[in-house]
Amino acid sequence: MQFKDTALILAGHGSTKNADSSRFTRETAHRLREKGIFAEVRAGFWKEEPSFHEALRGLESKRVVVVPWFLANGYFTTKILASEFAETPGVECRVTEPIGSRPEIFDLMRTRAEKLCRMGKHLPKETSLLVASHGTPLHPGSRKAAEGLAKQLLEEGYRSARSVFLEEEPRISEWRGVVAEEGPVIVLPHFLAGGLHGSEDVPGLVGLASAAEGWSDLDGRKIGYGEPLGKPEEMEEIVIQLARRI
């Protein structure tokens, strides 16, 4: 399916504190632009330039598909993006479900967990999983995506699988209270691109020295840390599939 009369905007959060936060979003936009599927492709951000309004400015296309570069259908997707793209004179804007709504996200998380098990030579049945996500008391939908992923991962035969959060209970810093008392633990960052949260906050709250993919020894326990989601080669088809549903 082609979108020759339609522009695509990848709408992300961005960060004023970590330049890597928007890197995967911009790279994915570039790759999709090169494919020529859409008439125009841009990225816009809440905390970086270009802003959402700037991304809309000067478009030749009168139809725009906005794909939220978010993993949960929470506060930003239902409140902020809905408001930012609600009324644009002369342009028809349609906002899709967020990237995190696609079933491929579970496949990517499962693959990361399986890879870490192989790297550490650990069996799933002896390994506890943590899906480390953002969460927010502003919207109940923020935590649902991470909780759903943890439930699905548990069905893959892991010893346990729980979601932990930056801004909700159970907190990431309290991870020891939600995993088995012994055995290896895998932490899967539920964030798009490393950014501030995935590359600094989450490993720091767990007690790890870095966000490098692999295993570390922490107080006598083996802790595996997964790579972040959002790699352009993994996101391209997800974005296209979301656009096709509009």
Secondary structure as GFF3:
##gff-version 3
##sequence-region A 1 246
A	DSSP	beta_strand	3	12	.	.	.	ID=ss1
A	DSSP	three_ten_helix	19	22	.	.	.	ID=ss2
A	DSSP	alpha_helix	23	35	.	.	.	ID=ss3
A	DSSP	beta_strand	38	45	.	.	.	ID=ss4
A	DSSP	alpha_helix	52	56	.	.	.	ID=ss5
A	DSSP	beta_strand	63	68	.	.	.	ID=ss6
A	DSSP	alpha_helix	75	75	.	.	.	ID=ss7
A	DSSP	pi_helix	76	80	.	.	.	ID=ss8
A	DSSP	alpha_helix	81	84	.	.	.	ID=ss9
A	DSSP	beta_strand	92	95	.	.	.	ID=ss10
A	DSSP	three_ten_helix	99	101	.	.	.	ID=ss11
A	DSSP	alpha_helix	104	120	.	.	.	ID=ss12
A	DSSP	three_ten_helix	124	126	.	.	.	ID=ss13
A	DSSP	beta_strand	128	133	.	.	.	ID=ss14
A	DSSP	alpha_helix	141	154	.	.	.	ID=ss15
A	DSSP	beta_strand	160	165	.	.	.	ID=ss16
A	DSSP	three_ten_helix	172	177	.	.	.	ID=ss17
A	DSSP	beta_strand	185	189	.	.	.	ID=ss18
A	DSSP	alpha_helix	195	196	.	.	.	ID=ss19
A	DSSP	pi_helix	197	201	.	.	.	ID=ss20
A	DSSP	alpha_helix	202	206	.	.	.	ID=ss21
A	DSSP	beta_strand	214	218	.	.	.	ID=ss22
A	DSSP	beta_strand	221	225	.	.	.	ID=ss23
A	DSSP	alpha_helix	232	244	.	.	.	ID=ss24
###
